[in-house]
Amino acid sequence: MRQDRRHRHKLQLFFEILCAIEEDRTSNGLAKPTHVQHFSRLSYDKLMNHFTELEMKGMIYRDDNGLISITIRGQKYIKQYSELITFIDNVSL
């Protein structure tokens, strides 16, 4: 059970990071890591570790300048996670 909590917490962190990227995107679709850090309220080191994992999972892309964009897979994650949370909230009523 304890491992499940960590896993769910990590899923929530991924959601928050991806939403922060969406929120900070400029007209070219890129976000600055420091802005994402402020939105997600994570230390820079932890955020970089999560960026690496999200990049390996194909949910974000980092360019040569360190700017971040969200991939279609990342957008799909946001949509499905939101739907799951809505479903859970509706069942809990």
N, C-alpha and C positions, 0 to 999 in steps of 0.2 A: 504493500500500500504506500509506503513512504516513497518508493521509486516513482510511482504514478504521480504523486504530487509534484515532484521535481520535473517530471516530463511535462505535465500540464503547465507548470510555471514557465518552462522553456517555450512552450507553444504560445503562451500569452506574451512573453517577451518578443518573440518573433513577430507576432501580430503588431505589437506596439512599435517596434522598430520599422516595420514595413509601412505602417500608417504614418509614422513620422517622416519617412522618405517621401511618401505621397504628398504630405502636407507641405514639405519644404521645396518640392520640385519647382524649378524655374521654367521659363518658356522652352528651354532646350531639354526639359525632362530630367535634369540632373539636380541632385541635392548635395549640400555640403555636410561632411561628417560631423562637424562641430554643432551644426544646427540640429541634426538628428540626435546627437548626444543630449542636447538640452531638452528636446521634446520627449525623449525616452527616459530621461533621468537616470542614466547609467554612467559609470566611470568610463573614461576613454579606453582603458585597457580591456574592460569587459565588452564594450561596444565593438572594438576591433575583433575580438574573438568571435562575437556573434556575426559580424560582417563576414568573416572568413567562412563560417559555417553556412550562412545564407548564400554566399557565393558558390560554395561547393554544391549546395542543393539546387542551384540554378534559379534562385529567387531574386537575386540582385546582380548587378554588374558594376564593377569599379573601373573607371577609366584610368589612363596614365597619370592624370592630375589628382587622383584620389576622390573624384566626384562619383556619386552613386546614382544609379538608376534602377528602377524596379522592373523586373521582367514580367512577361505574361504569366509565368508560373507564380511569381510573387503576388500579382494582382488576383490570380485565382485563389491563392491561399487566403488573402484578405476577405474575399467574397465568401468562401466556404467557412472560414472561422466565424465571421459575422453571422452567417446563417445558423451555425451550430449554437452559438451563444443565444441567439433569438429563440431557437427551438427549446433550449434548456430553460430559458426564462419563462416561456409559455407553458412548459410542462410543470414547472414549479408552482404555478398559480394554483 
